[in-house]
Amino acid sequence: MTRVSMKFDRRVLDDIQARLPLSSVVRTRVQLRKQGDEWIGLSPFNREKTPSFYVNDSKGCYYCFSSGRSGDVFRFVMDVEGIPFSAAVRKLADQAGVTLPDPSENTSQLGQKRDRLLEVMELATDFYMQCYDQSGGDLARQYVKERGLLSETRQVFRIGYAPKERDALKNFLTSQGVESQLMLEAGLLAVSEDGISYDRFRHRLMFPIENASARVIAFGARALSKAASQKYLNSPDTVLFHKGHVLFNFHRARAAVSHEKSLLVVEGYFDAIIAYQSGLRFVVSTLGTAVTKEQILSLWGLAREPVICFDGDRAGVAAAHRIIDRALPLLRGGYSLSFAFLPDHYDPDKFISSFGIGELQEKVKQANFLSDLLLDRETSTAAIDTPERKAGLERRLENLIEVIQDESVKRAYKRKCRVRLSDLFWRHERQAGIEAVSIRGSDRVRGVAKSAAVSKSRRDASSFVGSESREQGIDHAAVTPKDDLSSIEKIVLGLVIEHPRLFHSEIERLTRLTFGNELHESFKQDLICLISDMNSDMDEELRSILYDKIDPNFHAFVDEIYGRHSLDREVDRQEDQEFRSGFRLRESFPILECSPPIDYLKECISHFLDRIELGQMERELRQDFESWKDHDHSSDISASIMALSSSIRRLRAVYDRQEYSLAEKAKLIKSVV
């Protein structure tokens, strides 16, 4: 291990190591793969073909069998970069977001005092544990039993009891040769107005708070008397303890990082302890206080996307929103937060006791992404009925996103925001149009609904779709597509690959449209994310770059809609042109063989998007029919059906005219080839 220079306090070095897992630092130099509880890779010190370099995050050390070198994160940076210890500390502190102390401080004396304080805290922990088992600890033992805590779990967390007496701990520590001043500096004593010191914690259940090295640095205390003014009381900030920098159960969670998938972040001590007892070891608590910047960075030292679990009531949601605002400037590629909300009045402890750890793990799996929660917060109650209010919402989101320091993450948030707002505004405008039509036709609809209500034989859904729909002017024929919508979606996606720059003017429309096929919709979203960052003046060669960046899971689908040799330039150069680039797209859309003008392709793209939008409306019409049946032939839903059916009928007529016009133009294009 690294020999610690006295220029740096051990607490600072522990803080750096807590926030930077060794593997995350090594990975910048060595390609690692998981092997059991460790990481393995080729030695950065010797050339080798068989990996012999091992990294253990839980122990915070590495060992290289080929060179015999070993050490911690500081030694690794020193060895691979050839820099001294002090430079390695400064470099890693900057990466971890840890502020180094003023070099003018006497760190040697500070380190000695820190070591002495740690000894005092250890004595206090043993004292509280002894008191728990004595006669005065009856209430503490009863409370622990009621909370479902096992004896083994209590021993693991070293939970104890602070007696009622005013000077019980003070007298014990004095008998052990500890000065009162040292007790005060450890945060174990408080001072009255008349200058007399006394035990800070009395008649409370005591939770030792440990640092990354498993040393006790503070206490959390739960009152056992209902008359206590504070239910929970934490140690004050000391040389050892800064509340906003520490996570309860951190060192145990770090040891469990190799075995668990999701880091669970809870608020209270019991929440973390009961989860741990139930088998969920990858859990930490925020000490019952607001989450700080330093705690977020420490969480990312354990996991790239921790799941913060709160009560789903108003206070829990508000707490999540505060964390979002604090986390936004810190976001970086691959690191974020998710949020799992429990039912009202259920904290994780109560939820596990009521429903079991399995149900909690399901909640964790369904956690909301930070980006989704942010957009939901800003858009759910936003007024967007005027252009000015829409612009105001856009400006608020722009200002929030602007605080993100990582440029790649900022761009990704801007793309997601653009997609969400486009969809939100479109749905609002469409709903407003439907409501306007509904108002104009409301009298006629109510009359029809009333006559239906007094009818002795109620018509069922099929009669509405048939004869009654005709009576009310609903075009049921529009529900059944006349053409193959799935094929049109494939052509559009193929054209995005062939001519991505032509879609920049249609990006918002493409975003808000929902394709009928789930695979098509997923691939469309992937393409949108890629072309949103591209310049509109880039030529068609861009499609090869586009293909390179597509999720490999979509490659087979690209083969189907575009052509399996679409990136194979060797095949493109062959004389056999049957399998040249994009041959599948040309089979589906033969006019491409004639190299049609760009303006014509733009018209076709707009036409195809019209058809996809028509298909989306037709699906919604079917849903309205089902809703109409389920809601006792509601007149309000009837009005919605009428409006939507009317819109579909008009759009279908426009589409048919466009189809005829484009077909005539296609004849002219073919005639001159």
C-alpha positions in Angstrom: 0.0 0.0 0.0 1.0 3.6 -0.5 3.1 5.1 2.3 1.1 8.1 3.4 2.9 11.5 3.3 2.0 13.6 6.3 1.3 16.4 3.9 -2.2 14.9 3.5 -4.7 14.0 6.2 -5.7 10.3 6.1 -9.4 11.4 6.1 -8.8 13.3 2.8 -7.2 10.2 1.2 -10.0 8.0 2.4 -12.5 10.4 0.9 -10.8 10.3 -2.5 -10.6 6.5 -2.4 -14.3 6.3 -1.4 -15.4 8.3 -4.4 -13.1 6.7 -7.0 -13.3 3.0 -7.2 -9.8 1.7 -8.2 -11.2 -0.1 -11.3 -12.6 3.2 -12.7 -9.1 4.8 -12.5 -7.3 1.7 -13.8 -9.8 1.4 -16.7 -8.4 4.6 -18.2 -5.2 2.7 -18.9 -6.1 -1.0 -18.9 -9.0 -2.9 -20.6 -10.6 -4.8 -17.7 -13.1 -7.6 -17.6 -15.0 -9.1 -14.6 -13.7 -12.3 -13.1 -15.6 -13.3 -9.9 -15.2 -10.5 -7.4 -12.3 -8.9 -9.2 -11.3 -7.3 -12.4 -8.6 -8.7 -14.6 -6.5 -7.3 -17.5 -3.2 -7.2 -19.2 -0.3 -5.7 -17.2 0.3 -2.0 -17.8 3.9 -2.5 -16.7 5.0 -5.5 -18.9 4.0 -6.8 -22.3 2.1 -10.0 -21.9 -0.5 -12.1 -23.8 -2.2 -13.7 -20.8 -3.8 -11.3 -18.3 -2.1 -11.3 -14.9 -3.2 -7.9 -13.6 -5.9 -8.1 -10.9 -7.9 -5.2 -9.4 -10.1 -5.6 -6.3 -12.4 -2.7 -5.6 -13.7 -3.9 -2.2 -10.1 -4.0 -0.9 -9.0 -1.0 -2.9 -5.8 -2.6 -4.2 -4.3 -4.2 -7.3 -1.6 -6.8 -7.9 0.4 -7.5 -11.1 1.8 -11.1 -11.2 4.0 -10.4 -14.1 5.9 -7.5 -12.5 5.2 -8.1 -8.8 3.9 -4.6 -8.4 0.9 -3.8 -6.1 -0.7 -0.9 -4.4 -3.8 1.3 -4.1 -5.2 4.0 -6.4 -2.5 6.5 -5.5 0.4 4.0 -6.2 -1.2 3.1 -9.5 -1.2 6.7 -10.8 2.3 7.2 -9.5 3.6 4.2 -11.3 1.9 4.5 -14.7 2.4 8.3 -14.9 5.7 8.6 -13.2 4.6 11.3 -10.8 5.2 11.8 -7.1 2.7 11.0 -4.4 1.6 14.6 -3.9 0.9 15.1 -7.6 -1.1 11.8 -7.7 -3.2 13.0 -4.8 -3.9 16.3 -6.4 -4.8 14.7 -9.7 -7.2 12.2 -8.1 -8.7 14.8 -5.7 -9.6 16.9 -8.8 -11.3 13.8 -10.4 -13.2 13.0 -7.3 -14.3 16.5 -6.5 -12.5 16.5 -3.1 -11.1 19.8 -1.8 -7.6 19.5 -0.5 -6.8 21.3 2.8 -4.7 24.4 2.9 -1.0 23.3 2.7 -0.2 25.8 5.5 -2.1 23.7 8.0 -0.1 21.6 10.4 -1.3 18.3 9.0 1.0 16.2 11.2 -0.7 17.4 14.4 -4.1 17.2 12.7 -3.4 13.5 11.8 -2.3 12.7 15.4 -5.5 14.4 16.8 -7.6 12.5 14.3 -6.1 9.2 15.4 -6.8 10.0 19.0 -10.4 11.0 18.3 -10.9 7.7 16.4 -9.8 5.8 19.6 -12.2 7.9 21.7 -15.1 7.0 19.2 -14.2 3.3 19.5 -14.4 3.5 23.3 -17.8 5.2 23.1 -19.1 2.6 20.7 -18.0 -0.2 23.1 -19.6 1.6 26.0 -23.0 2.0 24.2 -23.0 -1.6 23.2 -22.4 -2.7 26.8 -25.2 -0.5 28.1 -27.5 -2.0 25.6 -27.1 -5.4 27.2 -27.5 -4.1 30.8 -30.7 -3.6 32.8 -31.0 0.0 31.8 -31.2 -1.0 28.1 -34.7 -2.7 28.5 -36.5 -0.1 26.4 -33.8 -0.2 23.7 -34.0 -4.0 23.4 -37.8 -3.9 23.3 -37.8 -1.2 20.6 -35.3 -3.1 18.5 -37.4 -6.3 18.8 -40.5 -4.4 17.7 -38.7 -3.1 14.6 -37.8 -6.7 13.6 -34.1 -6.3 14.0 -32.2 -9.6 14.6 -29.5 -9.9 17.2 -26.9 -10.8 14.5 -27.8 -7.6 12.5 -27.4 -5.5 15.6 -24.0 -6.9 16.2 -23.0 -6.2 12.6 -24.0 -2.5 12.9 -22.8 -2.3 16.5 -26.0 -0.7 17.6 -26.0 0.4 21.3 -27.8 2.4 23.9 -27.0 5.7 25.5 -28.2 5.7 29.2 -30.5 8.3 30.7 -27.9 9.6 33.1 -26.4 13.0 32.3 -22.8 12.0 32.7 -22.7 8.2 32.1 -20.4 8.3 29.0 -18.4 11.3 30.3 -17.6 9.4 33.5 -16.7 6.2 31.6 -14.3 8.0 29.2 -12.8 9.9 32.0 -12.0 6.6 33.7 -10.2 5.6 30.5 -8.0 8.7 30.6 -9.8 10.7 28.0 -9.8 14.5 28.5 -13.1 16.4 28.4 -11.8 18.6 25.6 -11.2 15.6 23.5 -14.8 14.4 24.2 -16.1 17.8 23.1 -14.1 17.7 19.9 -15.4 14.2 19.2 -19.0 15.6 19.4 -19.8 13.3 22.4 -20.5 16.1 24.9 -22.6 19.3 24.8 -22.1 22.3 27.0 -24.9 24.0 28.9 -25.4 27.8 29.2 -23.6 27.8 32.5 -20.5 26.1 30.9 -21.0 22.6 32.3 -20.5 19.7 29.8 -22.8 16.7 29.7 -23.5 13.7 27.5 -24.9 14.8 24.1 -26.8 11.5 23.7 -29.1 10.3 26.5 -31.8 7.6 26.5 -31.3 6.9 22.8 -30.7 4.0 20.5 -27.2 4.6 19.0 -26.1 3.9 15.4 -22.4 4.2 14.9 -21.5 6.0 11.6 -18.4 4.6 10.0 -16.1 6.0 7.4 -14.8 4.2 4.2 -12.3 2.4 6.4 -14.9 1.1 8.8 -13.8 3.4 11.6 -16.5 5.0 13.8 -16.5 8.8 13.2 -19.9 9.8 14.5 -23.3 8.6 15.8 -26.9 8.8 14.8 -29.3 8.5 17.7 -33.0 7.6 17.9 -35.0 8.9 20.9 -36.7 6.3 23.0 -38.8 8.8 24.8 -41.9 10.3 23.1 -41.2 13.6 25.0 -37.8 14.1 23.2 -37.8 17.3 21.2 -35.8 15.6 18.4 -36.7 12.1 17.2 -33.3 11.7 15.5 -30.1 13.4 16.5 -26.7 13.2 14.7 -23.3 14.1 15.8 -22.2 17.6 15.0 -19.5 18.3 12.4 -16.0 17.4 13.8 -12.5 16.9 12.6 -13.7 13.3 11.8 -17.2 13.9 10.6 -18.8 16.2 8.0 -22.4 15.1 7.8 -22.9 16.2 4.1 -19.9 14.1 3.1 -20.8 10.8 4.6 -23.1 7.9 3.7 -24.3 5.4 6.3 -23.2 1.8 5.5 -20.8 3.0 2.8 -18.0 0.6 3.5 -20.3 -2.5 3.6 -22.0 -1.4 0.4 -18.6 -1.0 -1.3 -17.8 -4.6 -0.3 -21.0 -5.7 -1.9 -20.5 -3.9 -5.1 -19.3 -7.1 -6.9 -22.5 -9.0 -5.9 -25.3 -6.5 -6.5 -26.6 -4.8 -9.6 -28.4 -1.7 -8.2 -27.2 0.6 -5.4 -30.2 1.5 -3.2 -30.1 4.9 -1.5 -32.5 5.4 1.4 -33.1 8.1 3.9 -33.0 6.6 7.4 -30.8 4.3 9.4 -33.4 1.6 9.9 -34.3 1.7 6.2 -30.7 0.7 5.4 -30.4 -1.8 8.2 -33.6 -3.6 7.5 -32.8 -3.8 3.7 -29.3 -5.1 4.6 -30.8 -7.7 7.0 -33.3 -8.8 4.2 -30.4 -9.6 1.9 -30.1 -6.3 0.0 -26.5 -5.5 1.0 -25.8 -2.8 -1.7 -27.6 -0.1 0.3 -26.6 3.2 1.9 -28.4 5.9 3.8 -28.1 9.7 3.6 -28.3 10.1 7.4 -31.9 11.4 7.2 -30.8 14.7 5.7 -30.9 16.4 2.3 -28.6 14.8 -0.2 -25.5 16.9 -0.9 -23.1 17.3 -3.9 -20.4 15.4 -2.0 -22.8 12.5 -1.3 -23.8 12.3 -4.9 -20.2 12.0 -5.9 -19.6 9.3 -3.3 -22.7 7.4 -4.6 -21.1 7.4 -8.1 -18.0 6.0 -6.6 -20.1 2.9 -5.8 -22.4 2.7 -8.8 -23.0 4.6 -12.1 -26.7 4.9 -11.6 -27.8 4.6 -7.9 -31.5 4.3 -7.2 -32.9 6.7 -4.6 -35.9 5.3 -2.8 -38.4 7.7 -1.2 -41.9 7.7 0.1 -44.2 8.6 -2.8 -46.0 11.4 -0.9 -45.6 15.1 -1.6 -42.6 15.4 0.7 -40.8 12.5 -1.0 -41.4 13.8 -4.5 -40.2 17.3 -3.3 -37.0 15.7 -1.9 -36.4 13.9 -5.2 -36.8 17.2 -7.1 -34.2 18.9 -4.8 -31.7 16.1 -5.5 -32.3 16.5 -9.3 -31.5 20.2 -9.1 -28.3 19.4 -7.1 -27.3 16.6 -9.4 -27.7 18.4 -12.8 -24.4 20.3 -12.8 -22.6 17.1 -11.8 -23.9 14.8 -14.5 -21.4 13.2 -16.8 -21.4 10.5 -19.4 -22.5 7.2 -17.9 -23.4 8.6 -14.5 -26.9 9.6 -13.4 -29.5 8.8 -10.7 -32.9 7.0 -10.8 -35.8 7.4 -8.4 -38.1 4.7 -7.0 -41.2 5.9 -5.2 -43.1 3.8 -2.6 -46.8 4.2 -1.8 -47.8 7.1 0.5 -46.7 6.6 4.2 -44.4 3.7 3.4 -40.7 4.1 4.0 -38.4 1.2 2.8 -38.4 -0.3 6.4 -42.2 -0.4 6.6 -42.5 -1.5 3.0 -40.2 -4.5 3.4 -42.0 -5.5 6.6 -45.4 -5.3 4.9 -44.6 -6.7 1.4 -41.1 -8.3 1.5 -37.8 -7.5 0.0 -38.8 -8.9 -3.4 -41.5 -6.3 -3.8 -39.0 -3.6 -3.0 -36.6 -4.9 -5.6 -39.4 -4.8 -8.1 -39.9 -1.1 -7.3 -36.2 -0.5 -7.8 -36.4 -2.2 -11.2 -39.2 0.2 -12.2 -37.3 3.3 -11.1 -37.7 6.6 -13.0 -34.8 8.1 -14.8 -33.6 11.5 -13.6 -34.2 13.0 -17.1 -37.8 11.7 -17.2 -38.6 13.0 -13.7 -37.2 16.4 -14.5 -39.3 16.7 -17.7 -42.4 15.4 -15.9 -41.9 18.0 -13.2 -41.6 20.9 -15.6 -44.3 19.8 -18.1 -47.0 18.2 -16.0 -48.6 21.4 -14.8 -47.3 23.8 -17.4 -49.8 26.0 -19.3 -49.1 25.7 -23.0 -52.3 27.2 -24.5 -50.5 30.2 -26.1 -47.3 30.6 -28.0 -45.8 32.7 -25.2 -46.5 30.1 -22.6 -44.9 27.4 -24.8 -41.9 29.6 -25.3 -41.8 30.1 -21.5 -41.7 26.4 -20.9 -39.0 25.9 -23.5 -36.9 28.7 -21.8 -37.2 27.2 -18.3 -36.0 23.8 -19.6 -33.2 25.4 -21.5 -32.0 27.2 -18.4 -32.1 24.0 -16.3 -30.2 22.0 -18.9 -27.6 24.8 -19.3 -26.2 24.1 -15.8 -25.0 20.6 -17.0 -21.3 20.9 -17.3 -20.6 17.8 -19.4 -21.2 18.9 -23.0 -22.1 15.4 -24.3 -24.7 15.0 -21.6 -26.0 18.5 -22.1 -26.6 17.7 -25.8 -28.3 14.5 -25.0 -30.7 16.3 -22.6 -31.4 18.9 -25.2 -32.3 16.2 -27.7 -34.6 14.5 -25.2 -36.2 17.8 -24.3 -36.8 18.7 -27.9 -38.5 15.3 -28.5 -40.7 15.6 -25.4 -41.8 19.1 -26.1 -42.5 18.4 -29.7 -44.8 15.5 -28.7 -46.4 17.5 -25.9 -47.2 20.5 -28.1 -48.5 18.3 -30.9 -50.8 16.4 -28.6 -52.1 19.7 -27.1 -52.8 21.2 -30.5 -54.6 18.1 -31.6 -56.7 17.8 -28.5 -57.7 21.5 -28.9 -58.8 20.8 -32.4 -60.9 17.8 -31.3 -62.5 19.8 -28.6 -63.4 22.6 -31.0 -65.1 20.1 -33.3 -66.8 18.5 -30.4 -68.3 21.8 -29.2 -69.7 22.5 -32.7 -71.3 19.1 -32.9 -72.3 18.7 -29.2 -76.0 19.5 -29.7 -76.4 16.9 -32.4 -74.4 14.4 -30.4 -76.4 14.9 -27.3 -79.6 14.4 -29.2 -78.4 11.1 -30.7 -77.2 9.9 -27.3 -80.4 10.8 -25.6 -82.5 8.9 -28.2 -80.2 6.0 -27.8 -80.6 6.1 -24.0 -84.4 5.9 -24.1 -84.3 3.2 -26.7 -85.7 -0.1 -25.2 -83.0 -2.2 -26.9 -79.5 -0.7 -26.3 -77.3 -1.1 -29.3 -74.0 -2.9 -28.7 -70.6 -1.9 -30.0 -70.9 -3.6 -33.3 -74.1 -1.8 -34.1 -72.4 1.5 -33.4 -69.5 0.7 -35.6 -72.0 -0.2 -38.3 -75.4 1.5 -38.7 -75.2 3.9 -35.8 -71.9 5.2 -36.8 -73.3 6.1 -40.1 -76.3 7.8 -38.4 -73.9 10.0 -36.4 -71.7 10.7 -39.4 -68.7 8.6 -38.2 -66.6 7.2 -41.1 -65.9 3.7 -39.9 -64.3 2.9 -43.2 -61.4 5.1 -42.2 -60.5 2.7 -39.4 -59.3 0.0 -41.8 -56.2 1.0 -43.6 -56.3 0.5 -47.4 -52.5 0.1 -47.7 -49.7 -1.6 -45.9 -48.6 0.9 -43.2 -45.8 -1.3 -42.0 -44.2 -1.2 -45.5 -44.4 2.6 -45.6 -42.7 2.8 -42.2 -39.9 0.6 -43.5 -39.5 2.8 -46.6 -39.3 5.9 -44.4 -36.6 4.4 -42.2 -34.6 3.3 -45.2 -34.8 6.8 -46.6 -33.4 8.2 -43.4 -30.4 6.0 -43.9 -30.1 6.8 -47.6 -30.8 10.6 -47.3 -30.4 11.7 -43.6 -30.0 15.3 -44.5 -33.5 15.4 -46.1 -35.0 14.6 -42.7 -33.6 17.6 -40.8 -36.6 19.7 -41.8 -39.0 16.9 -40.8 -37.2 15.9 -37.5 -39.9 17.3 -35.2 -42.7 15.7 -37.1 -40.8 12.4 -37.3 -40.3 12.7 -33.5 -43.9 13.2 -32.6 -45.2 10.4 -34.8 -45.6 7.0 -33.3 -45.0 4.1 -35.7 -47.4 1.2 -35.5 -44.7 -1.4 -35.3 -42.8 -1.5 -32.0 -39.5 -2.5 -33.7 -39.9 0.3 -36.2 -40.6 2.8 -33.5 -37.6 1.8 -31.4 -35.3 2.0 -34.5 -36.8 5.4 -35.4 -36.0 6.8 -32.0 -32.4 5.5 -32.3 -32.0 7.2 -35.7 -33.5 10.5 -34.4 -30.9 10.7 -31.6 -28.2 10.2 -34.2 -29.3 12.6 -36.9 -30.2 15.3 -34.4 -26.5 16.0 -33.9 -25.7 16.1 -37.6 -25.3 19.1 -39.8 -28.0 19.5 -42.4 -25.4 20.2 -45.1 -23.6 16.9 -44.8 -23.8 14.7 -47.9 -25.1 11.2 -48.3 -21.8 9.7 -47.3 -23.0 10.4 -43.9 -25.2 7.2 -44.0 -22.1 5.1 -43.5 -21.2 6.9 -40.3 -24.8 6.7 -39.3 -24.8 3.0 -39.7 -21.6 2.6 -37.7 -23.3 4.3 -34.7 -26.5 2.4 -34.8 -27.1 -0.1 -31.9 -25.8 -3.5 -33.2 -29.1 -5.0 -32.2 -30.7 -3.2 -35.1 -28.2 -4.4 -37.7 -30.4 -7.3 -38.9 -33.3 -4.9 -39.3 -31.1 -2.6 -41.4 -30.3 -5.5 -43.6 -34.0 -6.1 -44.1 -35.1 -2.5 -44.9 -31.9 -1.2 -46.6 -29.6 -3.9 -47.8 -27.2 -6.3 -46.1 -24.2 -4.9 -48.0 -25.1 -1.3 -47.3 -21.7 -0.7 -45.7 -19.7 -3.2 -47.7 -17.8 -1.0 -50.1 -16.0 -3.9 -51.7 -19.4 -5.3 -52.8 -20.4 -1.8 -54.0 -17.4 -1.9 -56.3 -18.2 -5.2 -57.8 -19.7 -5.3 -61.3 -22.6 -7.3 -60.0 -25.0 -4.5 -59.0 -27.7 -6.8 -57.7 -26.6 -6.4 -54.1 -25.2 -2.8 -54.2 -25.8 -0.4 -51.3 -29.4 0.1 -50.4 -30.8 -2.6 -52.8 -33.6 -3.6 -50.3 -34.8 0.0 -50.2 -34.8 0.2 -54.0 -36.9 -3.0 -54.2 -39.5 -1.4 -51.9 -39.3 2.0 -53.5 -38.4 1.4 -57.1 -38.5 5.1 -58.2 -35.1 5.4 -56.5 -33.6 3.5 -59.5 -34.4 6.5 -61.6 -32.4 9.0 -59.4 -35.5 11.2 -58.9 -35.0 14.9 -58.0 -34.4 15.9 -54.4 -37.6 17.9 -54.4 -39.6 14.9 -55.5 -38.1 12.8 -52.7 -39.0 15.5 -50.2 -42.6 15.4 -51.4 -42.6 11.6 -51.0 -41.2 11.8 -47.5 -43.9 14.3 -46.5 -46.5 12.1 -48.1 -45.3 9.0 -46.3 -45.3 10.8 -43.0 -48.9 11.9 -43.7 -49.8 8.2 -44.1 -48.1 7.3 -40.8 -49.9 10.1 -39.0 -53.2 8.9 -40.5 -52.4 5.4 -39.2 -51.7 6.9 -35.7 -55.1 8.6 -35.8 -56.8 5.4 -37.0 -55.4 3.5 -34.0 -56.6 6.2 -31.7 -60.1 6.0 -33.3 -60.1 2.3 -32.5 -59.2 3.0 -28.9 -62.0 5.6 -28.7 -64.5 2.9 -30.0 -63.4 0.6 -27.2 -63.6 3.4 -24.6 -67.1 4.3 -25.9 -68.2 0.7 -25.3 -66.7 0.6 -21.8 -68.3 3.9 -20.8 -71.9 3.2 -21.5 -72.0 4.9 -24.9 -70.8 8.2 -23.4 -71.9 11.3 -25.5 -68.5 13.0 -24.7 -66.6 10.1 -26.2 -69.1 10.0 -29.1 -68.2 13.6 -29.8 -64.5 12.8 -29.8 -65.1 9.9 -32.2 -67.0 12.1 -34.5 -64.3 14.7 -34.5 -61.5 12.2 -35.1 -63.4 10.3 -37.7 -64.1 13.6 -39.6 -60.4 14.5 -39.5 -59.4 11.0 -40.8 -61.9 11.3 -43.6 -60.5 14.7 -44.7 -56.9 13.6 -44.4 -57.6 10.4 -46.3 -59.1 12.5 -49.2 -56.0 14.7 -49.1 -53.7 11.7 -49.0 -55.4 10.1 -52.0 -55.0 13.3 -54.0 -51.3 13.4 -53.1 -50.9 9.8 -54.1 -52.4 10.5 -57.5 -50.2 13.6 -58.0 -47.0 11.7 -57.0 -47.8 8.8 -59.2 -48.2 11.1 -62.2 -44.9 12.8 -61.4 -43.3 9.3 -61.2 -44.4 8.5 -64.7 -42.7 11.6 -66.0 -39.5 10.8 -64.2 -39.4 7.3 -65.6 -40.2 8.5 -69.1 -37.0 10.6 -69.2 -34.7 7.9 -67.9 
